[in-house]
Amino acid sequence: MGILCHYVVDSIIDRPTPPFPSVRMAQLFYEFLRRYNEWKYIRRQETIGMFIVLTLGFLALTMPWLFPKVGIVISIAMFILFYFAARHYIKLNEQVCHLYVNVHILHHHLTGKLEVGFCDHRGTCQCAEDFRVYVLKKYNISFDDGFPLR
């Protein structure tokens, strides 16, 4: 017979939180989730930035052919905008790469703790499995196989 898990109670919200195996695991998971959401947000910005850079570059190259009389002036303006958009995109790309590494390390750390059954109970329990199932259902993040690129 297994021991029933006593889940961590969140001090911010007066209701039981997800089935965390321990208080330390809850803190680690919230740090992981914060960084994961930040990574997804910056990645969306990077995608939009890439679209803007490609659009500006395409317009800068095609303006002289579409509008021969004023195309050169518009093309130069587009190249200037392209330059600043490309610089911003490169900064976003660096942030995405940095956050990805952080999120990947935290994911690996959480996976390792779950594999060794990192919880506050002395006997056998289902804490780790309950936590895995909860995170997969609620956040669509798997701790069973490789890091999800979603």
Summary of the structure (lengths in Angstrom):
residues: 150
radius of gyration: 23.6
end to end distance: 38.2
largest distance: 84.1
contacts: 388
relative contact order: 0.17
helix: 68%
strand: 1%
